Amino acid sequence: MMYEVNEANKYLVPDTLIRFLAYAIDILVIWSIKHIAIIPVIHMLKLDSIRVIFDTFSIATMSSVVLYFVYFFFMTYLFSQTFGKTIFGLKVMSQNGNKLTIGQVFFREIIGRIISKQLFNLPYLMILFNEKRLGLHDYIGDTLVVNEKSYSYNEVNTGNYETHNHPEQMEVESNYGKHNF
């Protein structure tokens, strides 16, 4: 089954394989940006041999780390999805259904991913063992990854959704998209 219905929130949550494939595409995008734009500039400016942070890391390594976090942070904050998630029709949303806040995105994409990386990516395996398919970064950011096609936004500031005819679709009740100004 590609998607499972999350009974608690009434959204279709993607299977672990779909989330993994979306992440793999994101890593490919980051790798491409690094090798097309960043590495040639570093080489052209002759910064290859410069080491930073206790002379341990090269400029290329540091720029790769920064690119990784900037990519996930801004794509998630601005679009609620990365390129990989877009291809598979996935979207990151707040667990309570509201629009993602900058704090949620920061805790999900920066703090959650740093912790996961420090623990050898093992916290990503949590996705296998819970109904909502949440990783540690989702718990930290209070977020949820859902199938984008399980709902569509039909009024700009009301949070009302139009449901699609999907065999596993359940009614969506959410405040996603409401702005708290």
Salt bridges, closest charged atoms under 4 A:
GLU4 OE2 - ARG133 NH2 2.69
ASP48 OD2 - HIS43 ND1 3.04
GLU109 OE2 - ARG108 NH1 2.43
GLU109 OE1 - ARG113 NE 2.47
ASP138 OD2 - ARG19 NH2 2.92
ASP138 OD1 - ARG108 NH2 2.88
ASP138 OD2 - HIS137 NE2 3.95
GLU148 OE2 - LYS91 NZ 3.46
